[in-house]
Amino acid sequence: MPIYEYTCHKCHKKFEALIMGGDTPKCPVCGASSVKRLMSACGFVSKGAGGETASRSASASSCAGCSSSSCSSCGS
């Protein structure tokens, strides 16, 4: 049972829904059933040097402590 991301055509809110079979989600804010499934960023696991495992989301920045894409500001 995958969790999908949706956006509501009526109120334009984004939400996630656990979908079972052919169920059609409804917007939790306004109750509309006119929604569009969004393309989600996938997560991945990669093995670094020395066999270290690093889990990251495709939309994550370089540093977990800030929103900067360069970690020169925090030293990470």
Contact map, one row per residue, 1 for C-alpha under 8 A:
1110000000000000011110000000000000000000000000000000000000000000000000000000
1111000000000000011100000000000000000000000000000000000000000000000000000000
1111100000000001111000000000000000000000000000000000000000000000000000000000
0111110000000001111000000000000000001101000000000000000000000000000000000000
0011111000000111100000000000000000001111000000000000000000000000000000000000
0001111100000111100000000000000000111100000000000000000000000000000000000000
0000111110011110000000000000000000111100000000000000000000000000000000000000
0000011111111100000000000010000111110000000000000000000000000000000000000000
0000001111110000000000000000000001110000000000000000000000000000000000000000
0000000111110000000000000000010101000000000000000000000000000000000000000000
0000000111111000000000000000110000000000000000000000000000000000000000000000
0000001111111100000000000000000000000000000000000000000000000000000000000000
0000001100111110000000000010100000000000000000000000000000000000000000000000
0000111100011111000000000000000000000000000000000000000000000000000000000000
0000111000001111100000000011000000000000000000000000000000000000000000000000
0011110000000111110000000000000000000000000000000000000000000000000000000000
0011110000000011111000001000000000000000000000000000000000000000000000000000
1111000000000001111100000000000000000000000000000000000000000000000000000000
1111000000000000111111111000000000000000000000000000000000000000000000000000
1100000000000000011111100000000000000000000000000000000000000000000000000000
1000000000000000001111100000000000000000000000000000000000000000000000000000
0000000000000000001111110000000000000000000000000000000000000000000000000000
0000000000000000001111111000000000000000000000000000000000000000000000000000
0000000000000000001001111100000010000000000000000000000000000000000000000000
0000000000000000101000111110000010100000000000000000000000000000000000000000
0000000000000000000000011111001111100000000000000000000000000000000000000000
0000000100001010000000001111111110100000000000000000000000000000000000000000
0000000000000010000000000111111000000000000000000000000000000000000000000000
0000000000101000000000000011111000000000000000000000000000000000000000000000
0000000001100000000000000011111100000000000000000000000000000000000000000000
0000000000000000000000000111111110000000000000000000000000000000000000000000
0000000101000000000000000110011111100000000000000000000000000000000000000000
0000000100000000000000011110001111100000000000000000000000000000000000000000
0000000111000000000000000100000111110000000000000000000000000000000000000000
0000011110000000000000001110000111111000000000000000000000000000000000000000
0000011110000000000000000000000001111100000000000000000000000000000000000000
0001111000000000000000000000000000111110000000000000000000000000000000000000
0001111000000000000000000000000000011111000000000000000000000000000000000000
0000100000000000000000000000000000001111100000000000000000000000000000000000
0001100000000000000000000000000000000111110000000000000000000000000000000000
0000000000000000000000000000000000000011111000000000000011100000000000000000
0000000000000000000000000000000000000001111100000000000011000000000000000000
0000000000000000000000000000000000000000111110000000001111000000000000000000
0000000000000000000000000000000000000000011111000000001111000000000000000000
0000000000000000000000000000000000000000001111100000111100000000000000000000
0000000000000000000000000000000000000000000111110000111000000000000000000000
0000000000000000000000000000000000000000000011111011110000000000000000000000
0000000000000000000000000000000000000000000001111111110000000000000000000000
0000000000000000000000000000000000000000000000111111000000000000000000000000
0000000000000000000000000000000000000000000000011111000000000000000000000000
0000000000000000000000000000000000000000000000111111100000000000000000000000
0000000000000000000000000000000000000000000000111111110000000000000000000000
0000000000000000000000000000000000000000000011110011111000000000000000000000
0000000000000000000000000000000000000000000011110001111100000000000000000000
0000000000000000000000000000000000000000001111000000111110000000000000000000
0000000000000000000000000000000000000000001110000000011111010000000000000000
0000000000000000000000000000000000000000111100000000001111110000000000000000
0000000000000000000000000000000000000000111100000000000111110000000000000000
0000000000000000000000000000000000000000100000000000000011111000000000000000
0000000000000000000000000000000000000000000000000000000111111111000000000000
0000000000000000000000000000000000000000000000000000000000111111011110000000
0000000000000000000000000000000000000000000000000000000000011111000111100000
0000000000000000000000000000000000000000000000000000000000011111111111100001
0000000000000000000000000000000000000000000000000000000000011111111000000000
0000000000000000000000000000000000000000000000000000000000000011111000000100
0000000000000000000000000000000000000000000000000000000000001011111100000000
0000000000000000000000000000000000000000000000000000000000001011111110000000
0000000000000000000000000000000000000000000000000000000000001110011111100000
0000000000000000000000000000000000000000000000000000000000001110001111100000
0000000000000000000000000000000000000000000000000000000000000110000111111000
0000000000000000000000000000000000000000000000000000000000000110000111111111
0000000000000000000000000000000000000000000000000000000000000000000001111111
0000000000000000000000000000000000000000000000000000000000000000000001111110
0000000000000000000000000000000000000000000000000000000000000000100000111111
0000000000000000000000000000000000000000000000000000000000000000000000111111
0000000000000000000000000000000000000000000000000000000000000010000000110111
